[in-house]
């Protein structure tokens, strides 16, 4: 199968390309102008993802059977005070690339597959499924990103895309990796538990997102949560990540103090975030190789 993939050199894209090649697919990378980090032996086409016509021309020329977008635009370090600018830049990159690639794929008769996120569901009890509303009244700058996500996913639905809503990524090249932005803070005691640490996170290993992407080549168009089997309260996972990385016991910070350091949005997200269910994707035959973030941290699967 001929496959064009954008975002093919990132944390998700790298293992996805590796698996596509192992499965004997004909893979072409779609890369931004000036992109230099390319795997040897994999052809690449340069395209401006913000230019809809340029994307359409590139897809028409490649004649792929499927078009994948794992595009993001995130810095190596997440800084709370720069959160608004970080979200705005990433929102634009994900939305424009996802929309333009999905529309071009649909017009060319190819299958669009686009990754988004599974951690902005409306707060509430239990695990969110794909029918759970998104967090429409979230504090800024999260609210703007939620509404951008809604715009993107609406366009993707109209294009007949498979949408993979991914949990918080773990594994090589992610923020939660030992060498990542959050991993370094967890290892040095700079990642506190806020208040009671009641907010719940669903993680997913990048290898499992890669497997889900290959699986999506045969899925009907719809939206699927791609998460592991073990949603965890922040007071639990923060302590266990810190211990796994050899860090000190995390400090507990009251919400009013955390707001001064991190801002309202991150404090509310840490207090009210909600885990997600992978039941819909599991029912199609996919299962995570890393069902437990705990075991993945220790390299046990």
Protein Blocks (a to p, Z undefined) as FASTA:
>chain_A
ZZddehilbmklmmmmmmmmmnopacdddddehiabdcehiacddddfklmklmmmmmmm
nopabdcdfbdcddfbdcfklmmmmmmmmmmmmmmmmmmmmmmmmmnopacdddddfklc
ccdedjddfklccdfkbccfklmmmmmmmmmmmmmmmnopacddddddedehiakbmklm
klmmmmnopaccehjllaccddddfklmmmmmmmmmmgccdddddddfbdcdfklmmmmm
mmmnopacdddddfklmmmmnojklmmmmmmgccddfklmmmnopacfblbfklmmnonZ
Z
